[in-house]
Amino acid sequence: MRIVPALDLRDGRVVRLGEHGNFARQRAYADGPDAAVALASRYVEAGARRLHVVDLDAARSSGDNRELVGRLVREARAEVQVSGGVRSAADADRWIEVGAAAVAMGTAAVRDPALLARVARRHPGRVLASLDVRGGRPAVSGWGEVADLTVAEMLARWQAAPLAGLVVTSVDRDGTLAGPDLALLAAVTATAGVPVTYSGGVGSLADVRAVATAGAAAVILGRALLEGLVGLADVMALSS
């Protein structure tokens, strides 16, 4: 299973939102673009081969961190998958052209599955769908809203898209360190038909092992790494 450190960007800094994606209770861990690039470099030096970079401002349509995301793509010396605010074919084109290994579409994918399929066909092996789940339903617009669909209904609407994979995040567990939502992960891996990356609530090596056992192809780690609850070198030893 691949280990993917997360860098969530807001106002040019690496932050972690409060539990369940609470923007009002964020904490900064890398205060500025240079510090963000340095953090990414430390992750890569510890063995990370891919980074999950999220533009939180773009996700909420409240600005963007394009310059910093571009720096990370160019300077990280690892694959970077870009998420947050990728809502059009032009957005996807831009990040692929800059050098991103992949783009993840969330809100746009939920609202317009046909657009997701077109972008995935345009960039084979480079497009992921982001399924952020809150209360059993897909969350959109920076997790501020939920769609009137079940997880199963959402996955069925994405079946026609030739995706490189799917990123499933338990918003209910995000930032809590309370353990992964293994039931959600099992339900998604059983029907997704593509490699699944899991995020949300992972706070220990035991949690990482549980996610691997449940069938995830990769796990995204945020707060647990930033707060030193798990060491990246230790986690990398579990990866394949």
C-alpha positions in Angstrom: 0.0 0.0 0.0 1.3 3.4 -0.9 1.8 6.1 1.8 0.8 9.6 0.6 1.5 12.6 2.9 -0.9 15.4 2.6 -0.2 19.1 2.4 -3.4 21.2 2.8 -2.8 24.8 1.7 -4.6 27.9 2.9 -3.3 31.4 2.5 0.1 30.2 1.4 0.6 27.9 4.5 0.3 24.2 5.2 -2.6 23.9 7.7 -4.8 21.3 9.2 -8.4 22.1 9.6 -10.3 21.4 12.8 -12.1 18.1 13.3 -14.6 17.3 10.5 -13.1 19.9 8.2 -13.8 22.9 10.5 -12.2 25.9 8.8 -12.6 28.1 11.9 -10.3 25.9 13.9 -7.4 25.5 11.6 -3.8 25.2 12.8 -0.7 26.2 10.7 2.3 23.8 10.5 4.4 25.4 7.7 4.0 29.2 7.8 4.7 30.3 4.3 5.6 29.0 0.8 9.3 28.3 1.6 8.3 26.3 4.7 5.7 24.4 2.8 8.3 23.4 0.2 10.8 22.4 2.9 8.1 20.2 4.6 7.5 18.5 1.3 11.2 17.9 0.9 11.4 16.3 4.3 8.6 13.9 3.4 10.4 13.0 0.2 13.7 12.5 2.0 11.9 10.1 4.4 10.8 8.0 1.5 7.5 9.4 0.2 7.1 9.0 -3.5 3.8 10.9 -3.9 2.2 13.9 -2.2 -1.4 14.8 -1.9 -1.6 18.6 -2.3 -5.0 20.3 -1.5 -5.8 23.9 -2.3 -8.3 24.6 0.4 -9.0 28.2 -0.8 -9.7 27.0 -4.3 -12.0 24.2 -2.9 -14.1 26.9 -1.2 -13.9 29.4 -4.1 -12.3 31.9 -1.7 -9.0 32.5 -3.6 -6.3 30.0 -4.5 -2.7 28.9 -3.9 -1.8 28.2 -7.5 1.7 29.7 -7.2 2.6 27.5 -4.2 1.0 24.4 -5.7 3.1 25.0 -8.8 6.2 25.3 -6.8 5.5 22.0 -5.0 4.8 20.2 -8.3 8.1 21.5 -9.7 10.4 21.3 -6.7 9.1 18.4 -4.5 11.1 15.7 -6.4 8.1 13.4 -6.0 4.8 12.8 -7.8 2.2 15.3 -6.8 -1.6 14.8 -7.1 -3.4 18.1 -7.0 -6.8 18.5 -5.4 -9.1 21.4 -4.5 -10.8 23.6 -7.1 -10.2 21.3 -10.1 -13.6 22.0 -11.6 -13.1 22.2 -15.4 -11.1 20.5 -18.2 -9.0 23.7 -18.3 -8.1 23.3 -14.6 -7.0 19.7 -15.2 -5.1 20.6 -18.3 -3.2 23.4 -16.4 -2.0 21.1 -13.7 -1.1 18.2 -16.0 0.9 20.6 -18.2 2.7 22.0 -15.1 3.8 18.5 -14.2 1.3 17.1 -11.7 1.2 13.3 -11.7 -2.6 13.4 -11.3 -5.5 15.7 -10.5 -8.4 14.9 -8.2 -11.9 16.2 -9.0 -14.4 16.3 -6.2 -17.2 18.9 -6.5 -17.2 18.9 -10.3 -17.2 15.1 -10.3 -20.2 14.9 -8.1 -22.2 17.6 -9.9 -21.1 16.6 -13.5 -20.1 13.0 -13.9 -20.0 13.5 -17.7 -17.3 16.2 -17.2 -15.3 13.8 -15.0 -15.5 11.1 -17.8 -14.4 13.6 -20.5 -11.4 14.8 -18.5 -10.4 11.2 -17.6 -10.5 10.2 -21.2 -8.4 13.3 -22.1 -5.7 12.4 -19.5 -5.5 8.6 -19.3 -4.1 7.4 -16.0 -4.0 10.9 -14.5 -7.5 11.7 -13.2 -8.8 10.7 -9.8 -12.4 11.2 -8.4 -12.6 12.5 -4.8 -15.5 11.1 -2.8 -15.7 13.1 0.4 -18.3 11.5 2.6 -20.2 13.3 5.4 -23.1 11.6 7.1 -23.2 8.9 4.4 -23.5 11.4 1.5 -21.0 13.1 -0.9 -19.7 16.4 0.5 -18.9 19.3 -2.0 -17.7 22.9 -2.0 -15.0 22.4 0.5 -17.2 20.1 2.5 -19.7 22.9 3.1 -22.6 21.2 1.4 -23.8 17.6 0.8 -25.3 16.1 -2.3 -28.7 14.3 -2.2 -27.1 11.0 -3.2 -25.9 7.9 -1.5 -22.3 6.7 -1.8 -23.5 3.8 -3.9 -25.5 6.1 -6.2 -22.4 8.3 -6.7 -20.1 5.4 -7.5 -22.6 4.2 -10.1 -22.6 7.5 -11.8 -18.8 7.4 -12.1 -18.7 3.9 -13.6 -18.3 5.2 -17.2 -15.3 7.3 -16.3 -11.9 5.7 -17.1 -10.4 6.8 -13.7 -6.9 6.2 -12.5 -8.3 5.8 -9.0 -10.7 7.1 -6.3 -9.8 9.1 -3.2 -12.4 8.4 -0.4 -12.3 10.7 2.6 -14.4 10.2 5.7 -15.2 13.8 6.6 -16.7 12.5 9.9 -13.3 11.1 10.9 -11.1 13.8 9.3 -8.7 15.3 11.8 -10.1 13.3 14.7 -7.3 10.6 14.9 -10.1 8.3 16.0 -9.4 5.6 13.5 -10.4 5.0 9.9 -14.0 4.4 8.8 -13.4 0.8 7.7 -17.0 0.2 6.8 -17.0 3.1 4.4 -13.7 1.9 2.9 -15.0 -1.6 2.5 -18.2 -0.4 0.8 -16.2 1.7 -1.7 -13.5 -0.9 -2.5 -16.2 -3.5 -3.1 -17.8 -1.5 -5.9 -15.3 1.1 -7.1 -13.6 -1.0 -9.7 -10.4 1.2 -9.5 -7.6 1.6 -6.9 -8.9 3.3 -3.8 -7.0 5.8 -1.6 -8.3 6.3 1.9 -8.2 9.4 4.1 -9.7 10.3 7.4 -9.1 9.5 11.1 -5.8 7.6 10.6 -3.7 8.2 13.7 -1.4 5.2 14.3 0.5 2.5 12.7 -2.3 0.1 13.6 -4.7 2.3 11.7 -2.4 2.2 8.6 -2.3 -1.6 8.8 -6.1 -1.7 9.1 -6.5 0.4 6.0 -4.2 -1.9 4.1 -6.0 -5.0 5.3 -9.3 -3.4 4.2 -8.0 -3.3 0.6 -6.9 0.3 0.1 -4.2 0.9 -2.6 -3.0 3.9 -0.7 -3.5 5.9 2.5 -3.3 9.7 2.9 -1.7 10.9 6.2 -2.1 14.5 7.4 -2.4 15.4 11.1 -0.7 12.2 12.3 2.5 13.0 10.5 2.4 16.8 11.2 2.0 16.1 14.9 4.6 13.3 15.0 2.1 10.7 16.2 3.5 8.4 13.5 6.9 8.6 11.9 7.0 8.6 8.1 10.0 6.3 8.1 8.1 3.8 10.3 5.0 4.1 8.1 7.1 3.7 4.9 8.4 0.4 6.3 4.8 -0.9 6.0 4.3 0.2 2.4 4.8 -2.0 -0.6 
